[in-house]
Amino acid sequence: MLGNLTQEVANLTVQVGHLTEGLTEIRYLVQEQSETAKRQAETAERQERNIERLVGIVDRLIQDRR
């Protein structure tokens, strides 16, 4: 009986270890995704500014031709 209990505790310990590893991996992936989303947002903002500048340039060129 004590041997079975000891084995079950050992099995639970192994499973908790696997769970901890999985949670650590999930935490890492979430952090990585957060950083990727931040970089994408920064890129989108730069693209928006560039597009606005290009629109301004085109508008000026059109006005100069009139």
C-alpha positions as MATLAB code, in Angstrom:
seq = 'MLGNLTQEVANLTVQVGHLTEGLTEIRYLVQEQSETAKRQAETAERQERNIERLVGIVDRLIQDRR';
ca = [
       0.000    0.000    0.000;
       2.764    2.444    0.931;
       4.634    1.488   -2.236;
       1.582    2.301   -4.361;
       1.147    5.639   -2.626;
       4.822    6.453   -3.127;
       4.541    5.571   -6.822;
       1.416    7.690   -7.226;
       3.136   10.657   -5.559;
       6.094   10.166   -7.896;
       3.739   10.051  -10.892;
       2.015   13.226   -9.730;
       5.381   14.910   -9.284;
       6.329   14.034  -12.860;
       2.989   15.313  -14.164;
       3.325   18.568  -12.222;
       6.784   18.953  -13.759;
       5.331   18.510  -17.246;
       2.571   20.997  -16.452;
       5.111   23.525  -15.197;
       7.184   23.111  -18.360;
       4.068   23.584  -20.478;
       3.046   26.726  -18.600;
       6.548   28.130  -18.956;
       6.426   27.497  -22.698;
       2.997   29.147  -22.948;
       4.260   32.163  -20.998;
       7.253   32.446  -23.353;
       5.035   32.199  -26.451;
       2.614   34.829  -25.148;
       5.498   37.187  -24.423;
       6.969   36.557  -27.874;
       3.596   37.204  -29.530;
       3.199   40.407  -27.535;
       6.570   41.658  -28.728;
       5.705   40.722  -32.316;
       2.393   42.588  -32.090;
       4.197   45.647  -30.730;
       6.675   45.600  -33.630;
       3.832   45.192  -36.127;
       1.980   48.155  -34.612;
       5.121   50.285  -34.860;
       5.576   49.231  -38.493;
       1.944   50.081  -39.266;
       2.397   53.537  -37.720;
       5.530   54.169  -39.807;
       3.699   53.039  -42.948;
       0.799   55.342  -42.128;
       3.164   58.310  -41.738;
       4.906   57.446  -45.024;
       1.591   57.181  -46.854;
       0.483   60.541  -45.435;
       3.755   62.117  -46.637;
       3.328   60.579  -50.090;
      -0.244   61.841  -50.319;
       1.005   65.298  -49.371;
       3.690   65.149  -52.063;
       1.183   64.045  -54.698;
      -1.221   66.799  -53.639;
       1.545   69.406  -53.980;
       2.536   68.053  -57.404;
      -1.084   68.243  -58.566;
      -1.423   71.806  -57.232;
       1.823   72.850  -58.957;
       0.507   71.593  -62.329;
      -2.665   73.675  -62.125;
];
